[in-house]
Amino acid sequence: MTTIQERAPAGRAETGEREEIITGCDAVAQALKLLDVDVLAGYPIRPYDSVMSTVSKLIANGEMDAEFIVAESEHSQFEIGKHASLVGARSFIGSSGVGWMYGMEALVVTASLRLPVVALVGNRALDDPGAFGVEHNDAMMVRDTGWLLYWVETAQEALDMTLMAYRVAEDKRVMLPCALSMDGAFLTHSQHIVRVPDAGLVQRFVPPYDLGDRRFHPDNPISVAPQFNEDWVMEARRQSDAAMRRARGVITEASAEFAQVFGRGPRDPFLDTYRMEDAEYALIGMGTVGMVGKVAVDRLREEGKKVGFVRVKWFRPFPQPELRSLLRGLKGVGVVDRDYSFGSNSHGGVLYTEIAAALFPEERRPVLVPFIAGLGGREVSVENMAEMQDIVEQVTARGERDATCRWIGVRGPESDPRYDMDNLKARAEGGAR
Amino acid sequence: MAAPELTVPDLAINRRLTVLPMQEFYTSGHRTCQGCESALVMRYMAKVAGPRTLVTGTTGCMYVANTSYNSTPWALPWAHTQLGSAGSSAIGTAAALKALMRKGKIPDEKINVIAFCSDGGGGDMGLATLSAAMQDTRYNLLILLYDNESYANTDIQASGMTPWGAVTAFTPSGQQKRITHHRWKKNVPALLMAGHPTGRYFANTSSGFGMDLMEKVRTALDIGGPTFVQTHDPCPKGWDYDPRKSHELAVLAVECGITVLWDCLEGELRYQGVTRQQVEGRLRRKPVADYLRRQGRFAHFADSDIDYFQAQIDEMWEEWILPGVLRIKQTPFGTLPRSSSQPDAAGHAPEFAAAVGGGNRG
């Protein structure tokens, strides 16, 4: 970690902010230190794990006071985080790829117990075959369970959103766990200039964690998570639903306060929009693809194409109102999924499916084109983005409203000819090649 | 209302319990079966643990049948944890207490942390978490494994701690195959003790010996550090016998030498009660048939099956250097001299045989 300078910008001398060149994972670790997190549980899997290495070093050096537990599996790791949170400790966990899957049971109950654990998902492809690189399917697996989900683009956003994650998750009106997704390698391990805020301001922005009458302590002898069955489970589920509905407002409120306290922050907490003011087309993605997308948009604009980029930040709660008002009236929209959902609508990815559903109530829906790109850590290039824009324009010109998903930057035929329906039929009739 | 003081003495020194509190912390409200010994174990455990205790429990009988919403039997704070999470729930709870107390976020005091699990949750699925818990010397925690020898809540399926040959929903006896459960019961307390030299206390006990059980729980809590207690709990539903005979069956398992009462405090192994008398040769073991023939789950046993079972138990007693604990028969230092206790073909009390007779179904 390199400290560039002690920064005291004009007019905000009291902020005590400083600049450092750190990775995405290190930025999260710095936030955890500022938040005075009490219990952290780690288990090794690349690439999220470097946040735990950094935190354990901070603890060993006496810069941070917390119990750090090296768990014997992700399942235990997440259960440790859950139970620590129940006792009233601010807890942090994280994982990647199949590790996140291994602890799935514990993740599900953390959400249904309404415990505000925060997790880092260093997005990674699911096995098999093995791949360390980014895919968003891992974090997506909890999308229906009550986890707040956010995809960050830069190390600065990783730090800021770690603060935001605890602030929103621990809000009495929400009380849901929050997972920050960070593209493996592209962000977990690449360094950015990050403005690290003063601890005093962080404490002002994120009040102490208070579980209230659900605190697990001898002074409060409660029974937690007894057997509900059909008598009560539906009411419990609806409470989670209500919390997720309320989360929208809490996020808006907290984002406004973030700007007030730290003197910076995005205008729109839900969507990151780039050159959308007069756009006729849009490309949409999540995570670090935003950086590529914005460069691509600049180039395409030079060619006279009226295209902008939209980065979806909060995935749960899903920003349906923002997407509707932004995309209504556009000619064509390309959705770049860094994940897959085999057999889903148009064979598109998860983001596509969600956006298609979000736009359904609109009368003036744009032509929507699904893409899958950048799986397993494959780079999504500016050329790839330009290719997708070309396809969107062609599909729009044809007025094709049911485009099926195209895979971008992939080798080989779309389908193995041996399993082609016509071939199989011909073979059955005795005319096989 | 302030919780009344508990008057149980510190057992870290002599491991003997002389006074018991009147209060109960596991009370009415549970829906366990008639004759459920595990519910009794919960009551013993809560009684000696006292009010400054946090309890977590895995999925299983002591969750599903115990804690219906709005009718909890727990006067202590109790939280559900997932089937394989006894160890991790204990670590998470204890770590949080430690961090919050050190930072002054909650008052600094001694709070017992107990995580209980079943033979399936602890002995099978959660074994790795028990192992992790036994290693973490930073935290005071007790894992209590209530062993009713099957996944009794789901529908009586075999676990790794179901006795060899027993009939369960997954290991039936059929016309072609009489025995379909081929695994000899694993010895979890010994497994944990042997592999975790920094674990401070390991014990095996039985629901039939309440004082022994309570002494062991209390000793574990007084010692602190990672500790483990296992109890052997007859289960009328899973073992197929008259619910009135639960307690007698627990006692009989010890008298036959199948369940062994022992504990190991900081490396010092001791045997207790009936087991101790057997080890010292002052009491003869009863034949295992007395125990097996009283349970429907062994009703399909041929004489040769009984003989096999008896031979295994005999070996455990006569050839193991630490009877009933570790299967070490030879060492580079030779064998250690020890009294043996032969089974007694007709030595059991006749009134007891009459009392337990109902389970012998063909």
HADDOCK unambig.tbl for C-alpha pairs under 7 A between the chains (distance, minus, plus):
assign (segid A and resid 38 and name CA) (segid B and resid 99 and name CA) 5.87 0.50 0.50
assign (segid A and resid 39 and name CA) (segid B and resid 95 and name CA) 6.92 0.50 0.50
assign (segid A and resid 39 and name CA) (segid B and resid 96 and name CA) 6.25 0.50 0.50
assign (segid A and resid 66 and name CA) (segid B and resid 99 and name CA) 6.15 0.50 0.50
assign (segid A and resid 67 and name CA) (segid B and resid 95 and name CA) 6.23 0.50 0.50
assign (segid A and resid 67 and name CA) (segid B and resid 99 and name CA) 6.01 0.50 0.50
assign (segid A and resid 72 and name CA) (segid B and resid 132 and name CA) 6.47 0.50 0.50
assign (segid A and resid 76 and name CA) (segid B and resid 85 and name CA) 6.52 0.50 0.50
assign (segid A and resid 76 and name CA) (segid B and resid 88 and name CA) 5.12 0.50 0.50
assign (segid A and resid 76 and name CA) (segid B and resid 129 and name CA) 6.83 0.50 0.50
assign (segid A and resid 79 and name CA) (segid B and resid 85 and name CA) 6.86 0.50 0.50
assign (segid A and resid 79 and name CA) (segid B and resid 88 and name CA) 5.94 0.50 0.50
assign (segid A and resid 79 and name CA) (segid B and resid 89 and name CA) 6.10 0.50 0.50
assign (segid A and resid 80 and name CA) (segid B and resid 88 and name CA) 5.26 0.50 0.50
assign (segid A and resid 80 and name CA) (segid B and resid 89 and name CA) 5.68 0.50 0.50
assign (segid A and resid 80 and name CA) (segid B and resid 91 and name CA) 6.36 0.50 0.50
assign (segid A and resid 80 and name CA) (segid B and resid 92 and name CA) 3.97 0.50 0.50
assign (segid A and resid 81 and name CA) (segid B and resid 92 and name CA) 6.27 0.50 0.50
assign (segid A and resid 83 and name CA) (segid B and resid 89 and name CA) 5.71 0.50 0.50
assign (segid A and resid 83 and name CA) (segid B and resid 92 and name CA) 5.09 0.50 0.50
assign (segid A and resid 83 and name CA) (segid B and resid 93 and name CA) 5.42 0.50 0.50
assign (segid A and resid 84 and name CA) (segid B and resid 92 and name CA) 4.66 0.50 0.50
assign (segid A and resid 84 and name CA) (segid B and resid 93 and name CA) 5.09 0.50 0.50
assign (segid A and resid 84 and name CA) (segid B and resid 95 and name CA) 6.87 0.50 0.50
assign (segid A and resid 84 and name CA) (segid B and resid 96 and name CA) 4.81 0.50 0.50
assign (segid A and resid 87 and name CA) (segid B and resid 93 and name CA) 6.32 0.50 0.50
assign (segid A and resid 87 and name CA) (segid B and resid 96 and name CA) 6.21 0.50 0.50
assign (segid A and resid 89 and name CA) (segid B and resid 96 and name CA) 5.44 0.50 0.50
assign (segid A and resid 89 and name CA) (segid B and resid 100 and name CA) 6.62 0.50 0.50
assign (segid A and resid 216 and name CA) (segid B and resid 77 and name CA) 6.55 0.50 0.50
assign (segid A and resid 217 and name CA) (segid B and resid 54 and name CA) 6.80 0.50 0.50
assign (segid A and resid 217 and name CA) (segid B and resid 77 and name CA) 6.62 0.50 0.50
assign (segid A and resid 218 and name CA) (segid B and resid 51 and name CA) 6.71 0.50 0.50
assign (segid A and resid 218 and name CA) (segid B and resid 52 and name CA) 5.34 0.50 0.50
assign (segid A and resid 218 and name CA) (segid B and resid 53 and name CA) 6.11 0.50 0.50
assign (segid A and resid 218 and name CA) (segid B and resid 54 and name CA) 6.52 0.50 0.50
assign (segid A and resid 218 and name CA) (segid B and resid 76 and name CA) 6.92 0.50 0.50
assign (segid A and resid 218 and name CA) (segid B and resid 77 and name CA) 6.10 0.50 0.50
assign (segid A and resid 220 and name CA) (segid B and resid 77 and name CA) 6.82 0.50 0.50
assign (segid A and resid 221 and name CA) (segid B and resid 75 and name CA) 6.36 0.50 0.50
assign (segid A and resid 221 and name CA) (segid B and resid 76 and name CA) 5.16 0.50 0.50
assign (segid A and resid 221 and name CA) (segid B and resid 77 and name CA) 3.93 0.50 0.50
assign (segid A and resid 222 and name CA) (segid B and resid 77 and name CA) 4.82 0.50 0.50
assign (segid A and resid 222 and name CA) (segid B and resid 78 and name CA) 6.38 0.50 0.50
assign (segid A and resid 223 and name CA) (segid B and resid 72 and name CA) 6.85 0.50 0.50
assign (segid A and resid 223 and name CA) (segid B and resid 74 and name CA) 6.97 0.50 0.50
assign (segid A and resid 223 and name CA) (segid B and resid 77 and name CA) 5.78 0.50 0.50
assign (segid A and resid 223 and name CA) (segid B and resid 78 and name CA) 4.74 0.50 0.50
assign (segid A and resid 223 and name CA) (segid B and resid 79 and name CA) 5.67 0.50 0.50
assign (segid A and resid 224 and name CA) (segid B and resid 78 and name CA) 6.10 0.50 0.50
assign (segid A and resid 224 and name CA) (segid B and resid 79 and name CA) 4.34 0.50 0.50
assign (segid A and resid 224 and name CA) (segid B and resid 80 and name CA) 6.11 0.50 0.50
assign (segid A and resid 225 and name CA) (segid B and resid 79 and name CA) 6.34 0.50 0.50
assign (segid A and resid 225 and name CA) (segid B and resid 80 and name CA) 5.64 0.50 0.50
assign (segid A and resid 226 and name CA) (segid B and resid 67 and name CA) 5.16 0.50 0.50
assign (segid A and resid 226 and name CA) (segid B and resid 68 and name CA) 5.59 0.50 0.50
assign (segid A and resid 226 and name CA) (segid B and resid 69 and name CA) 5.24 0.50 0.50
assign (segid A and resid 226 and name CA) (segid B and resid 80 and name CA) 6.80 0.50 0.50
assign (segid A and resid 227 and name CA) (segid B and resid 64 and name CA) 5.98 0.50 0.50
assign (segid A and resid 227 and name CA) (segid B and resid 67 and name CA) 5.96 0.50 0.50
assign (segid A and resid 227 and name CA) (segid B and resid 68 and name CA) 4.73 0.50 0.50
assign (segid A and resid 227 and name CA) (segid B and resid 69 and name CA) 5.58 0.50 0.50
assign (segid A and resid 228 and name CA) (segid B and resid 68 and name CA) 6.47 0.50 0.50
assign (segid A and resid 228 and name CA) (segid B and resid 69 and name CA) 5.50 0.50 0.50
